[in-house]
Amino acid sequence: MKTKWTSEESVAALKQMLAARLAWEEQMRSRVAKLNLSKQGQPA
Amino acid sequence: MRIITADQINARAPYPVIEVAENAFAFITNEGVRYSIGFMEDSNLGISDIYHFYITNIDNQKTQHDPLLSETVFVALEEFFNSSNRSMLYLCDMHDNRQAVRNRLFVYWFANHAKHNLLTLITREFEYQKDVYYTGLILRNDNPQYSDIINTFNGFLNNLPNEFPNSKE
């Protein structure tokens, strides 16, 4: 487990997290848009 | 690696979910608002078994207070924390500058739904390039690496450079 951080490492980790979040959201929007979800939890 | 299934969530959640990717699920509320929730393993902090939790309002629709939404989310979180070794991070969505509202809502949900003798929530806020971010760490109180994980999380945030003057616990 990482115990010591430099500023550069912290910023790099934060940027990775932000990029991963954006990528995940884009992927989910794309996948869910194709589903046409119904309230029964199945594709309508 | 699959750590949680739709069947696990659907056994107790008020809104039925469907799996849309590994450890990622979608559902629709009674208002017709579509959400995705999910867990993605983090590789940045050097902590094993730590996942980012994401919740996305797919269409960015405005929503009314909906207790079934938070119930569904917390059933997923309870299933996630079936393993004492797992911990979870979140970073509030800030596309519309309502990240503080989201963080307050999540803390409120946690206060109302979480088993506090089982889980710890630590939230932090910080600035990066003039934006304010809200992040949180949740882990089980009996996690064998409890102190190390918190120290690593705080070390990551504490070492963001001086352009983050509001970083605080």
Backbone of each chain as ProteinMPNN parsed JSONL, in Angstrom:
{"seq_chain_A": "MKTKWTSEESVAALKQMLAARLAWEEQMRSRVAKLNLSKQGQPA", "coords_chain_A": {"N_chain_A": [[0.841, -1.194, 0.0], [0.467, 2.228, -0.773], [2.314, 4.608, 0.937], [3.632, 7.036, 0.995], [3.319, 10.106, -0.657], [3.928, 12.186, -3.472], [3.391, 15.549, -4.638], [3.095, 15.512, -7.396], [2.402, 12.863, -7.889], [-0.033, 12.705, -6.57], [-1.603, 14.517, -8.038], [-1.518, 13.283, -10.541], [-2.869, 10.895, -9.951], [-5.385, 11.912, -9.279], [-6.164, 13.036, -11.731], [-6.323, 10.715, -13.274], [-8.447, 9.468, -11.977], [-10.547, 11.255, -12.525], [-10.674, 11.093, -15.29], [-11.334, 8.404, -15.599], [-13.837, 8.362, -14.436], [-15.329, 9.977, -16.207], [-15.143, 8.414, -18.532], [-16.476, 6.116, -17.72], [-19.068, 7.12, -17.29], [-19.777, 7.926, -19.867], [-19.76, 5.463, -21.154], [-21.827, 4.153, -19.773], [-24.044, 5.769, -20.369], [-24.252, 5.306, -23.084], [-24.719, 2.534, -23.144], [-27.061, 2.228, -21.584], [-28.844, 3.776, -22.982], [-29.469, 2.186, -25.138], [-31.088, 0.293, -24.058], [-33.793, 0.877, -23.469], [-35.245, 0.944, -20.968], [-37.617, -0.622, -18.785], [-40.006, -0.257, -16.092], [-40.049, -2.603, -14.802], [-37.562, -3.528, -14.657], [-36.501, -4.776, -16.8], [-35.434, -4.81, -20.214], [-37.675, -2.93, -22.238]], "CA_chain_A": [[0.0, 0.0, 0.0], [1.284, 3.432, -0.924], [2.285, 5.387, 2.176], [4.154, 8.387, 0.779], [2.854, 10.688, -1.913], [4.422, 13.493, -3.888], [2.328, 16.339, -5.264], [2.907, 15.058, -8.78], [1.679, 11.59, -7.852], [-1.425, 12.972, -6.188], [-2.289, 15.139, -9.172], [-1.662, 12.252, -11.582], [-3.934, 9.98, -9.517], [-6.658, 12.62, -9.406], [-6.501, 13.13, -13.155], [-6.753, 9.373, -13.7], [-9.786, 9.219, -11.432], [-11.515, 12.071, -13.252], [-10.799, 10.529, -16.639], [-12.045, 7.123, -15.485], [-15.235, 8.665, -14.169], [-15.927, 10.436, -17.463], [-15.24, 7.274, -19.446], [-17.53, 5.23, -17.212], [-20.37, 7.744, -17.535], [-20.058, 7.86, -21.307], [-20.073, 4.075, -21.463], [-23.137, 3.825, -19.217], [-25.08, 6.472, -21.153], [-24.372, 4.6, -24.356], [-25.322, 1.206, -22.939], [-28.424, 2.333, -21.066], [-29.678, 4.345, -24.053], [-29.895, 1.102, -26.03], [-31.893, -0.689, -23.337], [-35.208, 1.208, -23.359], [-35.594, 0.322, -19.677], [-38.975, -0.56, -18.257], [-40.005, -0.195, -14.629], [-39.92, -3.962, -14.258], [-36.157, -3.856, -14.601], [-36.078, -5.49, -17.996], [-35.626, -3.996, -21.421], [-39.093, -2.941, -22.657]], "C_chain_A": [[0.878, 1.246, 0.0], [1.173, 4.295, 0.332], [2.784, 6.812, 1.996], [3.763, 8.876, -0.607], [3.63, 11.964, -2.197], [3.236, 14.253, -4.483], [2.04, 15.845, -6.667], [2.11, 13.754, -8.817], [0.205, 11.803, -7.496], [-2.208, 13.568, -7.347], [-2.519, 14.113, -10.284], [-2.793, 11.291, -11.217], [-5.299, 10.639, -9.665], [-7.087, 12.705, -10.864], [-6.972, 11.789, -13.71], [-8.168, 9.084, -13.223], [-10.847, 9.992, -12.207], [-11.742, 11.518, -14.66], [-11.586, 9.224, -16.608], [-13.527, 7.363, -15.246], [-15.956, 9.087, -15.451], [-16.145, 9.269, -18.428], [-16.366, 6.347, -19.023], [-18.904, 5.811, -17.525], [-20.745, 7.67, -19.007], [-20.478, 6.444, -21.706], [-21.481, 3.719, -20.976], [-24.244, 4.493, -20.013], [-25.314, 5.745, -22.473], [-25.102, 3.27, -24.169], [-26.777, 1.31, -22.5], [-29.357, 2.886, -22.14], [-30.214, 3.253, -24.967], [-30.919, 0.176, -25.369], [-33.385, -0.415, -23.385], [-35.785, 0.556, -22.094], [-37.076, 0.422, -19.365], [-38.891, -0.55, -16.736], [-39.978, -1.578, -13.992], [-38.472, -4.422, -14.263], [-35.667, -4.656, -15.785], [-36.196, -4.551, -19.184], [-37.075, -4.101, -21.887], [-39.225, -3.548, -24.051]], "O_chain_A": [[1.898, 1.306, 0.686], [0.074, 4.669, 0.741], [2.406, 7.703, 2.757], [3.867, 8.149, -1.595], [3.95, 12.727, -1.285], [2.202, 13.66, -4.791], [0.884, 15.767, -7.083], [1.247, 13.57, -9.676], [-0.682, 11.158, -8.055], [-3.343, 13.171, -7.608], [-3.588, 14.079, -10.893], [-3.587, 10.913, -12.079], [-6.255, 10.01, -10.118], [-8.251, 12.469, -11.187], [-7.901, 11.732, -14.515], [-8.985, 8.531, -13.959], [-11.914, 9.46, -12.513], [-12.87, 11.485, -15.151], [-12.408, 8.969, -17.488], [-14.374, 6.652, -15.788], [-17.055, 8.613, -15.741], [-17.197, 9.155, -19.057], [-17.12, 5.85, -19.859], [-19.8, 5.094, -17.969], [-21.892, 7.385, -19.351], [-21.414, 6.249, -22.482], [-22.237, 3.058, -21.688], [-25.266, 3.871, -20.304], [-26.453, 5.595, -22.915], [-25.993, 2.927, -24.946], [-27.629, 0.568, -22.987], [-30.527, 2.509, -22.202], [-31.309, 3.388, -25.513], [-31.546, -0.638, -26.047], [-34.181, -1.354, -23.347], [-36.692, -0.273, -22.162], [-37.712, 1.436, -19.649], [-37.832, -0.805, -16.163], [-39.892, -1.7, -12.77], [-38.179, -5.566, -13.917], [-34.544, -5.158, -15.779], [-36.977, -3.6, -19.153], [-37.646, -5.19, -21.935], [-40.333, -3.647, -24.579]]}, "seq_chain_B": "MRIITADQINARAPYPVIEVAENAFAFITNEGVRYSIGFMEDSNLGISDIYHFYITNIDNQKTQHDPLLSETVFVALEEFFNSSNRSMLYLCDMHDNRQAVRNRLFVYWFANHAKHNLLTLITREFEYQKDVYYTGLILRNDNPQYSDIINTFNGFLNNLPNEFPNSKE", "coords_chain_B": {"N_chain_B": [[-13.164, -8.544, -12.484], [-16.091, -10.073, -11.353], [-17.927, -8.777, -8.735], [-20.352, -8.318, -7.674], [-23.791, -9.012, -8.239], [-26.748, -8.643, -10.318], [-28.828, -10.18, -9.342], [-28.254, -10.359, -6.608], [-28.706, -7.707, -5.792], [-31.359, -7.359, -6.587], [-32.713, -9.034, -4.912], [-33.424, -7.597, -2.694], [-33.798, -4.9, -3.302], [-35.883, -2.018, -3.919], [-36.233, -0.942, -6.503], [-35.971, -2.759, -9.413], [-32.97, -3.907, -10.906], [-30.912, -4.085, -13.856], [-28.157, -5.818, -15.231], [-25.618, -4.059, -16.849], [-23.008, -4.019, -17.475], [-19.956, -5.492, -16.297], [-20.259, -5.479, -12.871], [-21.868, -3.237, -13.007], [-24.958, -1.511, -13.231], [-28.357, -0.824, -14.232], [-31.327, 1.083, -13.748], [-34.768, 2.182, -13.524], [-36.668, 4.83, -12.196], [-39.781, 5.393, -10.354], [-40.56, 7.851, -11.236], [-39.643, 7.807, -13.756], [-36.992, 8.288, -14.217], [-33.811, 7.487, -15.357], [-31.142, 5.592, -14.106], [-27.703, 4.724, -13.677], [-25.651, 2.594, -11.768], [-22.584, 1.631, -10.249], [-19.488, -0.191, -9.786], [-16.044, 0.286, -9.977], [-12.827, -0.973, -10.13], [-10.108, 0.578, -8.457], [-6.931, 1.704, -9.493], [-5.106, 3.487, -8.716], [-4.384, 4.233, -6.113], [-2.964, 2.287, -4.889], [-4.117, 0.511, -3.193], [-5.435, -2.578, -2.324], [-8.42, -4.157, -3.486], [-10.092, -1.888, -3.592], [-12.654, 0.176, -4.73], [-14.11, 2.446, -7.082], [-17.18, 4.053, -6.658], [-19.889, 4.715, -8.693], [-22.622, 6.753, -9.549], [-25.008, 7.561, -11.855], [-27.159, 9.857, -13.288], [-28.794, 9.217, -15.987], [-30.01, 10.784, -18.01], [-29.669, 13.274, -17.024], [-31.901, 14.281, -15.728], [-34.104, 16.362, -13.817], [-35.01, 15.62, -10.466], [-37.415, 14.48, -8.041], [-37.647, 14.17, -4.43], [-36.927, 10.899, -3.582], [-37.279, 8.186, -1.837], [-36.994, 5.512, -2.53], [-34.985, 5.429, -4.357], [-32.584, 5.942, -2.893], [-32.743, 3.73, -1.232], [-32.408, 1.63, -3.049], [-29.807, 2.151, -3.961], [-28.378, 1.793, -1.583], [-28.842, -0.87, -0.966], [-27.29, -2.032, -2.952], [-24.788, -1.113, -2.068], [-24.606, -2.382, 0.418], [-24.456, -5.047, -0.377], [-22.065, -4.92, -1.746], [-20.325, -4.489, 0.389], [-20.285, -6.935, 1.57], [-17.942, -8.296, 1.747], [-15.313, -7.984, 3.979], [-12.924, -6.962, 3.244], [-13.194, -5.123, 1.262], [-13.154, -1.722, 0.079], [-14.396, 1.581, -0.639], [-14.529, 4.306, -2.898], [-15.776, 7.576, -3.637], [-16.369, 10.191, -5.98], [-17.797, 13.163, -6.357], [-20.043, 13.881, -8.993], [-19.678, 16.712, -11.069], [-20.67, 18.16, -13.17], [-22.618, 20.111, -13.401], [-22.047, 21.889, -11.464], [-23.168, 21.158, -9.019], [-22.013, 19.62, -7.102], [-21.577, 19.859, -4.349], [-24.132, 19.686, -3.31], [-24.766, 17.091, -4.065], [-22.92, 15.679, -2.541], [-23.746, 16.301, 0.071], [-26.253, 15.087, -0.015], [-25.543, 12.404, -0.348], [-24.183, 11.936, 2.042], [-26.302, 12.289, 3.786], [-27.961, 10.186, 2.976], [-26.275, 8.104, 3.716], [-26.242, 8.444, 6.468], [-28.817, 7.728, 7.041], [-29.22, 5.166, 6.051], [-26.996, 3.455, 6.317], [-25.275, 0.921, 8.189], [-23.991, 1.894, 11.017], [-22.351, 0.787, 12.899], [-20.952, -0.882, 11.417], [-19.774, 0.369, 9.206], [-17.533, 2.998, 8.085], [-17.549, 6.363, 7.069], [-15.654, 8.728, 5.395], [-15.383, 12.015, 4.438], [-14.12, 14.423, 2.143], [-13.242, 17.693, 0.974], [-11.871, 19.553, -1.755], [-9.917, 21.857, -3.743], [-9.298, 22.142, -7.231], [-7.775, 23.523, -9.868], [-9.501, 25.761, -9.668], [-11.979, 24.572, -9.393], [-14.263, 23.043, -7.109], [-14.082, 20.029, -5.421], [-15.7, 17.084, -4.216], [-15.139, 14.323, -2.277], [-15.196, 10.927, -1.107], [-14.577, 8.26, 1.213], [-15.435, 4.98, 1.96], [-15.408, 2.37, 4.251], [-15.305, -0.866, 5.805], [-15.563, -1.224, 9.328], [-14.214, -3.337, 10.363], [-12.293, -3.863, 8.542], [-9.275, -5.376, 7.638], [-7.159, -3.734, 6.991], [-7.732, -1.221, 7.866], [-6.679, 1.245, 9.121], [-4.432, 1.741, 7.516], [-5.561, 2.113, 4.995], [-7.103, 4.431, 5.348], [-5.033, 6.205, 5.978], [-3.618, 6.186, 3.58], [-5.523, 7.236, 1.786], [-5.882, 9.805, 2.91], [-3.25, 10.683, 2.658], [-2.931, 10.808, -0.108], [-4.745, 12.917, -0.683], [-3.782, 14.966, 0.948], [-1.394, 15.59, -0.206], [-1.881, 16.844, -2.51], [-1.085, 19.682, -4.503], [-0.199, 23.104, -3.49], [-2.104, 24.597, -4.72], [-4.496, 23.791, -3.851], [-6.004, 25.043, -1.641], [-8.235, 24.688, -0.023], [-8.425, 22.125, 0.805], [-9.568, 19.893, 3.087], [-10.592, 18.072, 6.052]], "CA_chain_B": [[-13.748, -9.587, -11.65], [-17.445, -9.749, -10.909], [-18.014, -8.789, -7.271], [-21.745, -8.124, -7.268], [-24.67, -9.38, -9.355], [-28.096, -8.067, -10.296], [-29.667, -11.014, -8.471], [-28.008, -9.954, -5.219], [-29.378, -6.423, -5.54], [-32.798, -7.495, -6.778], [-33.314, -9.784, -3.803], [-33.92, -6.698, -1.645], [-33.933, -3.499, -3.717], [-37.231, -1.678, -4.398], [-36.195, -0.816, -7.959], [-35.207, -3.848, -10.033], [-31.849, -3.464, -11.735], [-30.38, -5.044, -14.82], [-26.703, -5.667, -15.384], [-25.271, -3.493, -18.153], [-21.59, -4.334, -17.639], [-19.504, -6.143, -15.068], [-20.4, -4.641, -11.668], [-22.582, -2.007, -13.364], [-26.373, -1.836, -13.302], [-29.241, 0.281, -14.587], [-32.721, 0.946, -13.325], [-35.594, 3.355, -13.787], [-37.465, 5.129, -11.002], [-41.213, 5.588, -10.609], [-40.672, 9.111, -11.992], [-39.137, 7.605, -15.11], [-35.6, 8.732, -14.322], [-32.924, 6.334, -15.536], [-29.868, 5.68, -13.397], [-26.767, 3.601, -13.628], [-24.779, 2.551, -10.594], [-21.59, 0.599, -10.472], [-18.23, -0.214, -9.052], [-14.889, 0.042, -10.835], [-11.644, -1.104, -9.279], [-9.143, 1.678, -8.555], [-5.544, 1.26, -9.581], [-4.275, 4.669, -8.496], [-3.989, 4.468, -4.728], [-2.131, 1.204, -4.373], [-4.882, -0.219, -2.172], [-6.112, -3.709, -2.939], [-9.863, -4.291, -3.222], [-10.784, -0.608, -3.443], [-13.44, 0.43, -5.935], [-14.869, 3.688, -7.214], [-18.616, 3.891, -6.824], [-20.458, 5.727, -9.574], [-24.071, 6.801, -9.778], [-25.199, 8.498, -12.963], [-28.487, 10.165, -13.791], [-28.449, 9.034, -17.4], [-30.5, 11.872, -18.862], [-29.544, 14.521, -16.255], [-33.251, 14.774, -15.444], [-34.361, 16.815, -12.455], [-35.733, 14.578, -9.738], [-38.035, 14.769, -6.75], [-37.191, 13.288, -3.355], [-37.365, 9.53, -3.871], [-36.6, 7.291, -0.889], [-36.704, 4.21, -3.147], [-33.691, 5.56, -5.03], [-31.499, 5.727, -1.93], [-32.815, 2.335, -0.778], [-31.8, 0.776, -4.082], [-28.358, 2.381, -3.94], [-27.746, 1.232, -0.388], [-28.823, -2.337, -1.084], [-26.078, -2.353, -3.729], [-23.607, -0.887, -1.22], [-24.543, -3.447, 1.433], [-23.949, -6.261, -1.031], [-20.642, -4.665, -2.009], [-19.564, -4.616, 1.634], [-20.33, -8.298, 2.102], [-16.559, -8.673, 2.034], [-14.705, -6.999, 4.886], [-11.696, -6.427, 2.664], [-13.454, -4.115, 0.24], [-13.432, -0.343, 0.432], [-15.056, 2.271, -1.736], [-14.311, 5.747, -3.06], [-16.634, 8.275, -4.6], [-15.989, 11.555, -6.345], [-19.112, 13.635, -6.807], [-20.217, 14.456, -10.326], [-19.662, 18.17, -10.944], [-20.901, 18.738, -14.496], [-23.51, 21.263, -13.298], [-21.627, 22.616, -10.252], [-24.004, 20.79, -7.868], [-21.313, 18.55, -6.406], [-21.754, 19.985, -2.9], [-25.475, 19.162, -3.032], [-24.695, 15.621, -4.179], [-22.189, 15.134, -1.403], [-24.636, 16.394, 1.239], [-27.296, 14.074, -0.168], [-24.975, 11.08, -0.1], [-23.927, 11.844, 3.489], [-27.63, 12.123, 4.389], [-28.347, 8.791, 2.702], [-25.429, 7.231, 4.54], [-26.7, 8.571, 7.859], [-30.126, 7.097, 7.193], [-29.281, 3.78, 5.574], [-25.834, 2.608, 6.595], [-25.122, 0.358, 9.521], [-22.817, 2.664, 11.462], [-21.427, -0.063, 13.654], [-20.229, -1.7, 10.444], [-19.094, 1.152, 8.173], [-17.04, 4.356, 8.327], [-17.496, 7.267, 5.908], [-14.804, 9.914, 5.539], [-15.548, 12.874, 3.274], [-13.169, 15.533, 2.034], [-13.407, 18.577, -0.167], [-10.628, 20.195, -2.139], [-9.989, 22.621, -4.986], [-8.349, 21.823, -8.29], [-7.977, 24.45, -10.984], [-10.64, 26.633, -9.341], [-13.197, 23.806, -9.144], [-14.314, 22.391, -5.802], [-14.404, 18.606, -5.542], [-16.102, 16.379, -2.996], [-14.82, 12.916, -2.392], [-15.434, 10.186, 0.123], [-14.064, 6.898, 1.373], [-16.226, 4.149, 2.875], [-14.816, 1.048, 4.494], [-15.837, -1.554, 6.973], [-14.791, -0.993, 10.556], [-13.365, -4.504, 10.626], [-11.345, -4.081, 7.443], [-7.969, -5.665, 8.254], [-6.2, -2.657, 6.693], [-8.527, -0.01, 8.127], [-5.859, 2.449, 9.337], [-3.562, 1.971, 6.361], [-6.37, 2.64, 3.889], [-7.42, 5.834, 5.661], [-3.794, 6.976, 5.857], [-3.297, 6.333, 2.154], [-6.515, 8.176, 1.237], [-5.531, 11.147, 3.386], [-1.958, 11.038, 2.081], [-3.212, 11.211, -1.493], [-5.383, 14.246, -0.715], [-2.946, 15.97, 1.617], [-0.238, 15.934, -1.023], [-2.217, 17.672, -3.667], [-0.224, 20.852, -4.317], [-0.725, 24.257, -2.761], [-3.234, 25.219, -5.401], [-5.693, 23.209, -3.243], [-5.971, 25.588, -0.287], [-9.398, 24.355, 0.801], [-8.452, 20.71, 1.15], [-9.778, 19.748, 4.525], [-11.423, 16.928, 6.434]], "C_chain_B": [[-15.132, -9.158, -11.189], [-17.512, -9.866, -9.381], [-19.445, -8.666, -6.78], [-22.63, -8.408, -8.482], [-26.022, -8.68, -9.212], [-29.001, -8.874, -9.364], [-29.486, -10.634, -7.002], [-28.766, -8.671, -4.887], [-30.892, -6.609, -5.589], [-33.478, -8.298, -5.671], [-33.919, -8.849, -2.757], [-34.25, -5.284, -2.116], [-35.351, -3.206, -4.216], [-37.294, -1.467, -5.904], [-35.373, -1.967, -8.544], [-34.128, -3.298, -10.959], [-31.548, -4.526, -12.781], [-28.89, -4.757, -14.981], [-26.409, -5.134, -16.777], [-23.793, -3.679, -18.475], [-21.175, -5.0, -16.331], [-19.533, -5.144, -13.916], [-21.083, -3.308, -11.946], [-24.028, -2.347, -13.696], [-27.178, -0.592, -13.679], [-30.624, -0.001, -14.043], [-33.448, 2.249, -13.627], [-36.499, 3.569, -12.58], [-38.939, 5.269, -11.377], [-41.48, 6.885, -11.367], [-40.223, 8.957, -13.442], [-37.713, 8.079, -15.312], [-34.696, 7.502, -14.377], [-31.583, 6.583, -14.844], [-28.989, 4.488, -13.744], [-25.961, 3.729, -12.344], [-23.735, 1.471, -10.851], [-20.309, 0.817, -9.706], [-17.104, -0.512, -10.036], [-13.62, 0.062, -9.981], [-10.677, 0.05, -9.539], [-7.73, 1.113, -8.608], [-4.582, 2.39, -9.248], [-3.701, 4.784, -7.09], [-3.113, 3.365, -4.153], [-2.793, 0.423, -3.262], [-5.575, -1.385, -2.871], [-7.589, -3.695, -2.555], [-10.541, -2.949, -2.928], [-11.401, -0.248, -4.781], [-14.022, 1.835, -5.898], [-16.335, 3.329, -7.362], [-19.129, 5.045, -7.67], [-21.972, 5.624, -9.563], [-24.298, 7.903, -10.801], [-26.678, 8.623, -13.287], [-28.338, 10.262, -15.309], [-28.836, 10.239, -18.259], [-30.365, 13.24, -18.191], [-30.911, 15.154, -15.984], [-33.332, 15.291, -14.02], [-35.246, 15.787, -11.758], [-36.358, 15.131, -8.47], [-37.393, 13.859, -5.703], [-37.775, 11.894, -3.582], [-36.636, 8.569, -2.937], [-36.264, 5.925, -1.492], [-35.374, 4.241, -3.897], [-32.554, 5.282, -4.051], [-31.528, 4.309, -1.375], [-32.14, 1.404, -1.772], [-30.278, 0.91, -4.062], [-27.727, 1.69, -2.732], [-27.865, -0.283, -0.298], [-27.573, -2.757, -1.864], [-24.826, -2.173, -2.865], [-23.482, -1.971, -0.145], [-24.014, -4.742, 0.835], [-22.453, -6.116, -1.325], [-19.814, -4.923, -0.749], [-19.776, -5.958, 2.325], [-18.942, -8.795, 2.457], [-15.909, -7.586, 2.879], [-13.476, -6.35, 4.278], [-11.946, -5.288, 1.686], [-13.613, -2.727, 0.843], [-13.85, 0.4, -0.829], [-14.747, 3.75, -1.724], [-15.453, 6.324, -3.881], [-16.088, 9.675, -4.814], [-17.232, 12.145, -6.989], [-19.055, 14.245, -8.197], [-20.356, 15.975, -10.196], [-19.987, 18.859, -12.26], [-21.765, 19.99, -14.436], [-23.233, 22.091, -12.041], [-22.509, 22.321, -9.04], [-23.349, 19.674, -7.048], [-21.481, 18.622, -4.884], [-23.114, 19.426, -2.485], [-25.451, 17.633, -3.067], [-23.985, 15.019, -2.972], [-23.058, 15.172, -0.139], [-25.716, 15.321, 1.176], [-26.743, 12.689, 0.142], [-24.7, 10.89, 1.394], [-25.244, 11.627, 4.238], [-28.119, 10.685, 4.191], [-27.566, 7.847, 3.609], [-25.913, 7.249, 5.991], [-27.993, 7.801, 8.076], [-30.149, 5.609, 6.87], [-28.154, 2.885, 6.082], [-25.865, 2.081, 8.028], [-23.834, 0.934, 10.107], [-21.866, 1.866, 12.343], [-20.585, -0.914, 12.713], [-19.33, -0.863, 9.541], [-18.642, 2.513, 8.676], [-17.064, 5.124, 7.015], [-16.616, 8.449, 6.252], [-15.005, 10.754, 4.281], [-14.53, 14.002, 3.319], [-13.596, 16.42, 0.874], [-12.072, 19.233, -0.476], [-10.845, 20.96, -3.435], [-8.937, 22.128, -5.964], [-8.703, 22.696, -9.478], [-9.309, 25.191, -10.852], [-11.982, 25.898, -9.234], [-13.118, 23.175, -7.763], [-14.811, 20.963, -5.992], [-14.815, 18.056, -4.178], [-15.838, 14.894, -3.211], [-15.089, 12.232, -1.057], [-14.836, 8.791, 0.052], [-14.994, 6.18, 2.339], [-15.523, 2.814, 3.024], [-15.427, 0.443, 5.751], [-14.938, -1.316, 8.167], [-13.876, -2.171, 10.885], [-12.452, -4.825, 9.444], [-9.958, -4.299, 8.04], [-6.929, -4.574, 8.003], [-6.815, -1.277, 6.944], [-7.652, 1.245, 8.225], [-4.992, 2.772, 8.135], [-4.343, 2.588, 5.197], [-6.703, 4.11, 4.132], [-6.167, 6.703, 5.519], [-3.415, 7.203, 4.396], [-4.232, 7.335, 1.486], [-6.162, 9.611, 1.646], [-4.199, 11.606, 2.804], [-2.095, 11.508, 0.647], [-3.764, 12.636, -1.531], [-4.485, 15.322, -0.105], [-1.778, 16.419, 0.75], [-0.604, 16.541, -2.365], [-1.536, 19.021, -3.441], [-0.955, 22.042, -3.704], [-1.857, 24.971, -3.466], [-4.561, 24.662, -4.878], [-5.841, 23.73, -1.815], [-7.128, 25.152, 0.585], [-9.475, 22.878, 1.159], [-8.56, 20.567, 2.654], [-10.618, 18.514, 4.795], [-12.773, 17.428, 6.876]], "O_chain_B": [[-15.328, -8.044, -10.703], [-17.198, -10.911, -8.811], [-19.722, -8.886, -5.601], [-22.266, -8.085, -9.613], [-26.385, -8.195, -8.14], [-29.847, -8.304, -8.674], [-30.455, -10.594, -6.243], [-29.39, -8.564, -3.831], [-31.619, -6.087, -4.743], [-34.699, -8.236, -5.521], [-34.818, -9.245, -2.016], [-34.917, -4.541, -1.396], [-35.96, -4.054, -4.867], [-38.31, -1.782, -6.525], [-34.201, -2.125, -8.201], [-34.355, -2.341, -11.699], [-31.88, -5.7, -12.618], [-28.437, -3.617, -14.881], [-26.886, -5.682, -17.771], [-23.378, -3.514, -19.622], [-21.953, -5.061, -15.378], [-18.903, -4.089, -13.984], [-20.894, -2.349, -11.197], [-24.3, -3.348, -14.36], [-26.738, 0.539, -13.47], [-31.04, -1.15, -13.896], [-32.836, 3.271, -13.939], [-37.029, 2.615, -12.011], [-39.3, 5.264, -12.554], [-42.494, 7.013, -12.053], [-40.401, 9.864, -14.256], [-37.269, 8.255, -16.447], [-34.805, 6.597, -13.55], [-30.979, 7.646, -14.987], [-29.471, 3.4, -14.059], [-25.635, 4.83, -11.899], [-23.984, 0.515, -11.586], [-20.085, 1.851, -9.076], [-17.196, -1.447, -10.831], [-13.383, 0.995, -9.213], [-10.455, 0.447, -10.683], [-7.379, 0.183, -7.881], [-3.378, 2.268, -9.471], [-2.637, 5.375, -6.903], [-2.581, 3.5, -3.051], [-2.122, -0.249, -2.478], [-6.228, -1.196, -3.897], [-7.96, -3.282, -1.456], [-11.457, -2.882, -2.108], [-10.761, -0.353, -5.828], [-14.379, 2.351, -4.839], [-16.689, 2.411, -8.102], [-18.837, 6.209, -7.394], [-22.53, 4.526, -9.568], [-23.837, 9.032, -10.631], [-27.362, 7.629, -13.528], [-27.828, 11.249, -15.84], [-28.074, 10.658, -19.129], [-30.868, 14.241, -18.7], [-31.068, 16.374, -16.005], [-32.71, 14.735, -13.115], [-36.112, 15.168, -12.375], [-35.89, 16.119, -7.904], [-36.69, 12.905, -6.038], [-38.984, 11.742, -3.752], [-35.501, 8.179, -3.212], [-35.349, 5.251, -1.019], [-34.717, 3.212, -4.056], [-31.664, 4.482, -4.34], [-30.48, 3.737, -1.077], [-31.394, 0.503, -1.389], [-29.555, -0.083, -4.137], [-26.666, 1.076, -2.847], [-27.062, -0.92, 0.383], [-26.887, -3.708, -1.492], [-23.908, -2.991, -2.925], [-22.378, -2.422, 0.162], [-23.224, -5.449, 1.46], [-21.682, -7.063, -1.174], [-18.733, -5.507, -0.819], [-19.485, -6.108, 3.512], [-18.779, -9.617, 3.36], [-15.953, -6.407, 2.529], [-13.032, -5.301, 4.746], [-11.017, -4.567, 1.32], [-14.126, -2.563, 1.95], [-13.679, -0.094, -1.944], [-14.709, 4.377, -0.665], [-16.028, 5.637, -4.725], [-15.437, 10.255, -3.945], [-17.671, 11.684, -8.043], [-18.151, 15.011, -8.53], [-21.066, 16.465, -9.317], [-19.623, 20.019, -12.456], [-21.668, 20.847, -15.315], [-24.068, 22.885, -11.609], [-22.593, 23.143, -8.127], [-24.031, 18.889, -6.389], [-21.523, 17.594, -4.208], [-23.24, 18.777, -1.446], [-26.038, 16.971, -2.211], [-24.395, 13.983, -2.448], [-23.103, 14.206, 0.623], [-26.056, 14.715, 2.192], [-27.396, 11.891, 0.815], [-24.952, 9.818, 1.946], [-25.293, 10.872, 5.209], [-28.624, 10.054, 5.12], [-28.123, 6.916, 4.192], [-25.985, 6.212, 6.651], [-28.239, 7.282, 9.165], [-31.006, 4.877, 7.365], [-28.349, 1.682, 6.256], [-26.403, 2.711, 8.938], [-22.733, 0.52, 9.745], [-20.704, 2.238, 12.507], [-19.637, -1.579, 13.133], [-18.253, -1.311, 9.148], [-19.261, 3.107, 9.559], [-16.655, 4.607, 5.975], [-16.809, 9.098, 7.28], [-14.817, 10.256, 3.172], [-14.136, 14.468, 4.387], [-14.225, 15.963, -0.08], [-11.248, 19.445, 0.413], [-11.831, 20.741, -4.139], [-7.833, 21.747, -5.575], [-9.805, 22.611, -10.021], [-10.117, 25.24, -11.779], [-13.014, 26.531, -9.008], [-12.036, 22.813, -7.299], [-15.83, 20.726, -6.641], [-14.339, 18.506, -3.136], [-16.265, 14.303, -4.203], [-15.195, 12.883, -0.017], [-14.623, 8.232, -1.023], [-15.308, 6.701, 3.409], [-15.097, 2.208, 2.042], [-15.973, 1.129, 6.615], [-13.718, -1.217, 8.04], [-12.886, -2.018, 11.601], [-11.904, -5.924, 9.354], [-9.507, -3.499, 8.86], [-5.93, -4.494, 8.718], [-6.448, -0.295, 6.299], [-7.867, 2.205, 7.485], [-4.833, 3.937, 7.773], [-3.844, 3.474, 4.504], [-6.596, 4.934, 3.223], [-6.241, 7.815, 4.995], [-2.949, 8.28, 4.025], [-3.79, 8.183, 0.712], [-6.151, 10.516, 0.811], [-4.032, 12.784, 2.489], [-1.462, 12.48, 0.234], [-3.304, 13.464, -2.318], [-4.439, 16.452, -0.592], [-1.235, 17.506, 0.948], [0.245, 16.726, -3.237], [-1.419, 19.461, -2.298], [-2.156, 21.992, -3.438], [-2.501, 25.848, -2.889], [-5.626, 25.008, -5.39], [-5.806, 22.942, -0.87], [-7.035, 25.228, 1.81], [-10.459, 22.424, 1.743], [-7.72, 21.075, 3.398], [-11.27, 17.978, 3.899], [-13.636, 16.632, 7.243]]}, "name": "protein", "num_of_chains": 2, "seq": "MKTKWTSEESVAALKQMLAARLAWEEQMRSRVAKLNLSKQGQPAMRIITADQINARAPYPVIEVAENAFAFITNEGVRYSIGFMEDSNLGISDIYHFYITNIDNQKTQHDPLLSETVFVALEEFFNSSNRSMLYLCDMHDNRQAVRNRLFVYWFANHAKHNLLTLITREFEYQKDVYYTGLILRNDNPQYSDIINTFNGFLNNLPNEFPNSKE"}
